[in-house]
Amino acid sequence: MICSRNIRKRLKAIMFKLLCKIPFIDEKRVILESGYFDASFACPSWYHVANPLEWYLNKFKNGGDCRKPMPGFHPGIYAEYINTRGVNPFVHFLKRGQPKGPWLSKVISQDNEIHGKNELSATKQCALHIHLHYYEKAQDLLKTLSQNLACLDLKISVTSTQGRDSVLRVLEKMGSYEADVRIVPNRGRDIGPFLTEFGRDLRKYKLLGHIHAKASALVDDRLLVDRWVNFLTENLVGGRIPMTDVILSHFDRNPLLGLVFADDPNIIGWTHNKLEAETFAARMQLPLPLPSSINFPVGTMFWARPEALAPLFDLNLKWEDYPEEPVAYDGTILHAIERLFPLITRRAGYECAVTHIPGVSR
């Protein structure tokens, strides 16, 4: 039975290779035969699309905003490195036999999850920074975090006395966490507290995490925001599975892993932030010019080794370096820094990986 399955698998692979050699072969057929297209990731159910694959291919042909066809693959980065000659980058990638390159990221998901504690998570060598400007969300976030077994030192920032008192009450009620809760200026959103307030403390740990209660007040579509929050929480904290434990296990096994973030299915680039990013990149001695296509932690939530982010910490940013509220929706140093995390990590000699929870998209 096992032999028979292996033979069928090999025959399918051979047929696919032969199929890809046929000139002008139908793009849809190439993708279907490969089995790599993830419809629920690229085109979630609330899009109400009858044929997700046709929708995906037509999006590219019409030059509209596109999405990633599967977790771990970035078609924009692929097209920047490989001349696809007008062919859909995903189709081109499949026909070439899925070559390795910077367009591919290791995917951490429930398929390769590891249960239980490990050396990193069991001995409080990990810290998690949580920014709670929206302190009313503390209970839900900490409850989700408590599904994990990891022992974490919590570093919590709030922007008011009311917020601090509320968070302390939640912590006392839960009884499972001790935390360093500090009031910080309402400046720099979540990045200011992460770098300027807690940066020196976080660098002492072997691993750090950074999350925040997200509201995106400037976005009118509240359902979109809720999906985004759920997407980030499920991928980086927990929900269906204890993702904090899963992520820490991968860091424990791979000393070269430097940064882990959720693989956002939307293809988002520099937008209005490249000029500002180049200024920061020069200060951190990152290679210039910056690449045209990027994959980054959209929403600025991630897990990392402090050494991987050392150039950013070494900037020693002050509170006055951040824009005052209200902060624009795009085009600030905060948005520029958000996009530089993977480039900083690779420059420091570490690898990046992304997370994906099947059925969870945005």
HULINCOR-V622040 format. One record per helix or strand of 3 or more residues. SS is the DSSP state (h for helix, s for strand). FROM is the first residue (numbers start at 1). LEN is the number of residues. If there is no record, write none. Layout:
<<SS FROM LEN> <SS FROM LEN>>
This chain:
<<h 2 19> <h 27 8> <h 39 4> <h 45 3> <h 52 10> <h 75 7> <h 89 7> <s 106 4> <h 110 3> <h 119 4> <s 126 6> <h 135 11> <s 152 7> <h 161 14> <s 179 5> <h 189 9> <h 199 4> <s 207 6> <h 222 15> <h 243 11> <s 257 6> <h 274 10> <s 302 3> <h 306 8> <h 319 3> <h 333 15> <s 351 6>>
